[in-house]
Amino acid sequence: MLKLTGSPFSCCDGVSRRHFLQLGAPLLGLGLADVLRGRASAEGSQRGNGRSLIVFWTHGGMSQQDTYDMKPDAPPEYRGMYQPIATSAAGIGVTEKFPRQAKVMHHLSQVRSVHHENGIHAPSAHWMATGRFGPTLARNAAQNPSFGSVIARTVGALKPNIPPYVAIPKAEAFGYQGAVYLGKAYNPFEVGADPNSKDFKVANLAMPKGLELKSVENRRRLLQKFDTLRRDIDTSGVLDGLDAFKAQALEMVAGDAVREAFDISQENDALRDRYGRHQYGQSALLARRLVEAGSTCVTINTGYWDHHNDIKPGLETHLPPLDAAIATLVEDLDERGLLDNVLIYCAGEFGRTPLINGHAGRDHWSNCFTVMLAGGGIKGGQIVGASEKWGGGVHERLTTPLDLCATIYHQLGIPLSTHFEDATGRPTSIADNGQPIRELL
C-alpha cells in the first residue's frame, strides 16, 4: 500500500488527499504497487506459453453424484434426485441440471477419480488449492502457495499494468488462495464486488469525482488537476521520490486498460443474458474480459456448496447458474478463437458422500470425486478415471491434487522442475511427484 505522510484533510467531495494517494486494494493486503512490483519480478523469469486459467471454485464441495459422475443404477439413497442426460460427447452423460454444458461436452473433460485423504474443509481446501496437505485444525495457517500464486510468480501478466491473478469477488478457499512464502505481491487482486450488481465497480480503481481520466497522461498532469494536492506534494518532493512501482500504480489507476477490462457494461446485453444475470454468469464474463486484457489466472468463487441438509434446494440454487456460466464461457471463447488459449477448471476442496444422509443431504467426501477441465489445449469429451459402482472410492486411475496442479502448470507452459525457496529457505518444487494427466493432453 502506498502511503504518504501528512494530515488526512479532505477534498470538497469527501475524498481525503492522503487516501487518494493510498492507491491499493483490499486483496489480502496487496496494494497496486505490490501487484506491479510482482509483475515486474515475474517478467524477469517469465516462462508461460501465453495461456491463461479461469477457475470455478465450488467452495464447500460440489456433489459429483448429482452433477458429473451420476449413478443412475444405484439405489435411491445413493443416486439422488436427478436423471442423467445425453451430451454432445458420445457415451458421456451429465445431470439434467446441466443442459447447457451437455451441448458443449465435446469441449469438456471430467476427471472422476480425484482423491485425497482429508474430509475437513480447511485442510482439504489447502490440499486442492496448493496440491499439498498442510494445515490442521490445530495449525490452520497456510503452508504453501496456491496454484494461482505460482502462476502469477512464474508467468506474471501477459500485458502491462494488468494484475496477473484476480479473485472474483474475493479470495476464498478458507484463506488458501494466497501466495504464502512467494510474497504478498503474488496474492490475488480481489475485485471486492458482485459483477452482477447494478452499480458494479472496483472501488480501488475509482478516481475522485470530477477528475477527467482521459486527460491524465502522466503524474505531473495529474497533479495539475489538484492544485492543492500539487502544493502538498511538490513543495516536499515526495512524488519525485516514489519508486517506479508506485508510479506505475498511479498510472494503473489513472489509465484506461485496467478500467476498461473491469467495465463489464461494455458487453452487449444479449451476451450478458447468455451468461446469465447472476453472480456466476457475470463473473465468468468478467473473467473472460480479464484474460483478454492480460490476466493469467482468474478465480471465480461461486458461493457455498456445503449441503449437509436438504441438498436439493441448495443444488437448485447453484446448478443452473453454474451451468449457464461454464457453457457460455466455453462458447464465447470458442467463437472468439480463444478456447485453446484459456484453460477452464471447475473444482472444490472435495466432493460429497455417495450415500444421502438422514437429513436429505450429503456430507464431506474426499475418497473419490470429480473435477472438470476444458480448453487450454485439453482434449475435450474425455472421461479420466472411474469411481466404484456406487461412488465410494476410486475404481481406476487415482488422481491427486498435485496431479491436477501439474496438469495446470504444464498447460500454461510452466516447467514442473520449477523450485522456489520456502519460508525456511529450502528449495521447494511446485509439483513434487505430481504428473500431468496425459490422457487429456
N, C-alpha and C positions, 0 to 999 in steps of 0.2 A: 504494500500500500504506500503510495506516495503521499507524504505529509510535509507541510511547510509550517514552520513556527510562526507565531503571531497571534493577534487577537482574532477570535472567531466571529467578527462582526458580519452582518448580513447585507446583501443587496436588497433593493426595493421589492424583489419578487420573493424574498424569504430565503434565498439560497446564500448560505454563508460563503465568503470568498475562500476560506480555508477548506470548506467542504468541497468547493468546486475543484480545488487542486488535489483533493484526495481521490484521485482517479483510480478506482479499483472496483472489485466485485466481491460479493459475499460468497466466494467459491472456495470454501474450506480454507479461508484466509488468504486466498490468492488474489493479488492485485493485478491490474492490466500490465503494469511494468514487469511483474514477475512472469506473466504469460509470454510477453515478448522476449524477456531475457531467456526464458526456457526455449522459446522458438529458435533464437539465435544460437544457443548452445546445441540444440538438436540439429540445426542446419550444418554445423561443423562436422557431423558424423552421419548425415542423412543417408539412409540405406534403402528406403522404400522403393516400390515399383510403380508408384502413382495411384495405387488403390486406396480406398477408404473403407471404413467399417461403420455400419449402423446397427445398434443393438436394441432389441426389445427385451428389457429386463422385467420378468414376471415376478416381482417382489413378493415373497411369501411362498412361492411354489405352485406352479400350474399342474393340474391333473392330466397326466398323459393318457389315462384311461378314457377321459371324456373329450379328448382332442385329437391327438395324432396316433396313438397306439391303442386303438379300441379293441375290445374283446367281445365281439357280438355273440359268441357261442358260450360265453361263461355264464354261470348262474347270475340271477338279477342283482344279488348283493355285490357282485364284482363288476358287471358290465356297465352299470349306471343307467341313466335315463335317456341317452341319445342313441341314434342309429347311425351307422357309417353310410357315407355316400360315395359314389364313384368320382374319380377325378380325371384330369387330362393326362395323368401318367398311368399307364396300364397296370392293373393289379394293386394299385395303392388307393386306399380309402381313408377318409378323414371324417370327423364328426359332421353331422348335418348342420351344425352351427358355423361351419367354415365353408359356405357355398362359394364365396369369392376366391378363397385360396384353392378350392378344388379346381377352379378353372385355370389356374396358373401353376398347378402342381408339377408340370413338366419342368418348371424352373426351380422348384423347391426340393430339398432333400431332408430326410429325417435320420437322426442317429438315435436308435431306440434302445441302446444298451449302455447308457451312461451310468456310472457307478462311482460312489464314494462312500465313506464309512462314518458319516455323522448325520444325525437326524435333528439337530438343533439349528435354529435359524442362523444365528450369527456365525458360528464356525463354518457352517455349510456355505453361507454367502461368501465368506473369505475364500473357501476352497474353490468355488466356481468363479469368483471374480479374479483370483490370482493364480489358480492352478495348484495351490498348496494348502494343506491343513496348517493352521496356525493358532488362532485364539481359542481359548476355552472360556467357560463361564467364570472361572476364577481370574483369568487374564485375557481380557477381551480387546486389548489394543491390537491394531493391525500389525502384522508381521512382515508382509510382503506387498509390493506394488501391484495394483490392478493391471490387467492387460491393456486397458485404455491408457494408463500412465506409461507403460512400457512403449506403447506405440507413439505417444507424444514425445517421449525421450529419444527414441531411436529414429523416428521419421520426422517429427515436427509437423507443422502445417505445410500444405502444398503451395500456398500463395502467401505473400507478405501480409503482415498485420492482421492475420486471422487466427483465432485461438484454435490450436490443434485438437483439443479434447474438450467436448461440450457435454453437459448433462442437462436434460430437459425433464421436468422443470428444475430439478435439483438432484444432487448426488444421493443415492440410496444404498442398498445392499448393506445396511447396518454399519455404514461408515467405511466400507472396504472397497470403494471405487476410487480411492486416492493413490498417492504416489509413494508414501512412506519414505524410505531411505533414498529414493531418487530425487527428493526435494520438492517443496511445495510448488515450484514452477510447473510441475507436471500433473498437478491436481486438475480435476475438471473445472472448466468455466461453467458455473451454474447460471442458467437462464433466469431462474427465480420466479417464473410466472407461467400461467397456462396459456399456450399459444391460441387456444380456442376462445379466450375471453375477448369481449368486445373491445376493450381498451388495452389489449396486449402490447407491452413494450418491455424492453430490457432496461431496467432502471439505470444501471450504471453506464449505459450508452446514451443516456439523455443529457442534453446540454441545458443550461439555464434558459428560461423563457426569454425570447427576444433576440437570441443570438442567431445571426444569419450564417448557417453552417457552410453554405457553398462559397461564401466569400472568405472563408478561413483557409489560407494557403500555407501558413507557417506560424510559428509561435509568436513572432512579433506582431503579425496582423491580428492574431487572436487577442493579444494584449491591447491593441488599439480599439477593440470593441468594448473594452472595460477600462475606462480611463483611470478610475480609482484603483482597480486591480493593478494596472500598469505601474502606478506610483508606488504601491506597496512592494512590488517585486523589483522593479528596475532600480530603485534607489539602493537596494541592498545587493543586487546582482545575483539573487537566488536562482532565477531562471537560468542564467548562464552557467550556473554550477550544477544543473541537473545532469545526470548521466544520460547516455544515449537511449537507454531503455525507457526511462521516464519520459523523455521527449517523444519517443515513439508511442508511448501510452497516450499522451496528449493527442498525437496525430491520429491514433486509432479511434479515439472518441470523436475527434473533430472531423475525420474523414468520412467518405461515403461507403467504402467497401463493406465494412462490418455492419454498419447500419442497414445497408440495403440487403445484406444476407439475412438479417433478422426481420426484415419488413415483409411479413407474410401477406400483407394486404396487397402486394403487387401481383399475387397469383389470381387468375380468373376464378370467378365464382363456380363455374362448372367443375373445375378440377378440385377446388376445395370441397365441393359437395361429394365428389367421388371418394376423396379421402375420408370424409365424414366430419360433420360439425361437432366434434367432441375432442377431448384432450388427446386421445390416441391418434386420431386422424390428422389433426393439425400439427401435432408433434412430429409425426412422420413426414409431413410436407416440409416442415421447418428443417428437419434433419436432411432432407434432400437438398434444400437450398444451401445448407451449411457445407455439405460435402462438395457441392458445385463450387462454392466460394473458396474452398481450400482446407476445410477441417478434415482431419484424418480419422477421428473416432467421435461418433455422436451416440450417446446412450439415452434412450427413451425409457424412463422409469414409469411403468404402466399402472401403478396402483397396487393394492394389496390382495393377494390371492390365497390367503391362509384360511381356507374354508373347512374348518373343523365341524361346523354346524350348518345344516341346510345348504349344502353345496349348490343346489340348483339355482336359487336366486342369485347367488354370487356369480356363478358362471353365466347366467343370463345377462348380467350387467357387463361382464368383461369380454365374453367371446365375440359377440357381433362387432363391437368397435375394433377389437384387435384384428379380426378377420378383414374388415374394410381397410384398415391401415396398412397391413402387410401386403395384401393383394394389390392395392392401388400403388403402393411404393414400387412393387415389382413391375407392374405395368408401366408406370411413369418412367422409371429408369430405363426400361426396355425401349419404350417409344423414343427416348432421348439418346439412345445408343450408349447408355452409361451402365447397364446392368453388369457387364463384365468388369467394370471399374469399381463397383461398390459391393462389398460383402455384407449380407444381411444375416443376423444371428438372433435367434429367439431362445432365451433360457432363463431359468431362475436358479435358486440355490439347491432345489431338489424337486422331486415330483410328489405325488400323493399316494396314499396306501391303496393297493388293489381292492381291498375289502372296505366297503362303506360301513362306517361305524354306527353305533346306536343312536347317534344324533343326526343321521342322514347327511353326514359329512365325510370327508377323507382327511386322514392325518398325515404327518410328515413321512416321506419315503425316499431314502437315498440309495436303496439297494439296486434299483433299476428305474430309469426314467428317460425321457426323450427331449432332445433339443432339435431345432430346425435351423438349416442354413440355406442360403440362396445367393445367386450372383457371385461376383468376385472371383470368377474362374472356377467356381464349384460346379460339378456335374449336377444337373437337375434331374428330378424324377427318380431319385435313388433312395433305397432303404438300406441303412447300415446297421448290422446287428439285429438282435431279436430278444425280446423278453420271454420268460417262461409262459406256459399255457395260459395262466390267469394273471400274469404280470408281476409275480412276486420277486423274481430275480433275473439275472442275465442268463439267457439261454445260449447265446453265441456272440462273439466279438465284443468282449468287455472293453469299454472306452472310459478313460479317466479324464478329470478336469484338465490335467496337463496336456493330454492329447488334444483336447479342444483348443487350448491356448496355442499349442504348437501348430495346429491347423490354421488358426487365425494369423499367426506370425508368418507362416510360410506363404499364405496367400497375399499378404501385404509386402512380401519381399524382405522380411526381416530375418537375417541369419539366425538359426537356432543355436549357434555357437556363441551368441552374444552374451557377455557377462557384465554385471555391474557390481560394485562394492556395496555390501550391505552395511547396516549400522555399525558393525564391528570392524569393518574394513576388509571382510573376507569376500573374495570374488564369488559371485552367485550367478548361476546360469538362469536365463529367462525361461528355459524349458526343461531343464534336468533330463529325465529319461522320457519325457513326452514325445510322441511321434505324430506327425500329421496323419490324418485319416486318408490313406491312399486310395480307398475306394471312391472318394469324392473328387480326386484330383485328375 
